[in-house]
Amino acid sequence: MIEERPIATSKEYISTIVWEDHFQIENIGCEPKRKMLAVVDSKVKWLWKKAGADISKIPVFYFDQPSENLKSFKTVQSVLKFLFKNEADRGSVLVAVGGGVTLDVAGFAASIFKRGIEWIAVPTTLLAQVDASVGGKTAINYPAGKNSIGTFYPPSKVIISPDCANTWTDVHKLEGRAEMFKIFVCFDHEAKDQLVADPNESTLTNRSIEIKAKVVDCDPWENHLRAALNYGHTIGHALELELGMAHGLSVALGIRIENAVANRMGIMKKRRMKQIESELDGLGFPIRSEWPAFENLLPYLRQDKKNVRGDIMLCLPDGETPWLIEPRDPRTKVSEEILKSVYESYISSTSRA
């Protein structure tokens, strides 16, 4: 069964979201004469190989053990070489099957190959389904910051299938739930409460995707509201790069610390901050016993993509009233002095706990 759900109106920026019980290459809808190529995470090679009888005719570039280290110019160059070797042209279609790393690299390569070719995303992790596959951001990392080099280049279609759900580890599930929790704190508190009560409720995945698509439709170039989707990410990305942590786990830590910043600045009440802390604990997100020095994080904070004219900007909800999906800038200027003070106070309190 295939179910298409048009969940936004700006087709220039929002992909068509398709839910399939089982991913089948024949359902992509590619014209017979167009060359199709694929970039596939080797961990889900089994999913690709059972996607159709003629799958062997499609050239495939396999990612072995995708990690944040593969989000580099070197990897993109390898994908481009693969496209040239297999004589891809402007009419070709690149199918990306895998998690966020696979989608980011393949999407970025598609955006620059011969000034851009069509690509289709098949996210195979919960994190990729609710985050990387929606909104058209493609990126690679650079020593100065995570996802600091990239393009806005949405796939023409996103195919979401439950086939891989049974292979997800607890960490895979937590990573996806971190992004869902982030979205719900900002835009839908009823869905947040449902997530806390039943993290396995599958309809919440669809709700998270729906909200993100509407936010992107409101602000495709991240000039204002879309920055809200980076709640928890300013400090989270810095921790991720400094410690090599899983993305979702670092975002959950970022949410905790950024809420403490919001409390210090009078934006979030202490009662609400403590409630969100408790909810993250209940969902199973760990707190570190050892933390890096603030000075180690500062270079990443200064390079964050939300910053304006040299000022560090955080997205700080109050946790009381969900933001409406309408043009508005959710960013708040935060001084380095406040960030340092709150961070050191927070990690001191967790070390004593």
Sequence and secondary structure as in RCSB ss.txt:
>XXXX:A:sequence
MIEERPIATSKEYISTIVWEDHFQIENIGCEPKRKMLAVVDSKVKWLWKKAGADISKIPVFYFDQPSENLKSFKT
VQSVLKFLFKNEADRGSVLVAVGGGVTLDVAGFAASIFKRGIEWIAVPTTLLAQVDASVGGKTAINYPAGKNSIG
TFYPPSKVIISPDCANTWTDVHKLEGRAEMFKIFVCFDHEAKDQLVADPNESTLTNRSIEIKAKVVDCDPWENHL
RAALNYGHTIGHALELELGMAHGLSVALGIRIENAVANRMGIMKKRRMKQIESELDGLGFPIRSEWPAFENLLPY
LRQDKKNVRGDIMLCLPDGETPWLIEPRDPRTKVSEEILKSVYESYISSTSRA
>XXXX:A:secstr
 EEE    S TTTS EEEEESS  GGGG   TTS EEEEEEGGGHHHHHTS TTGGGS EEEESS  GGGSSHHH
HHHHHHHHHHTT  TT EEEEEESHHHHHHHHHHHHHGGG  EEEEEE SHHIIIIITSS EEEEEETTEEEEEE
EE   SEEEE GGGGGG  HHHHHHHHHHHHHHHHHH HHHHHHHHH TT THHHHHHHHHHHHHHHH TT SSG
GGGGGTTHHHHHHHHHHH   HHHHHHHHHHHHHHHHHHTTSS HHHHHHHHHHHHHHT    SS   HHHHHHH
HHT TT BTTB EEE   SSS   SSS   EEE  HHHHHHHHHHHHHHHHH 
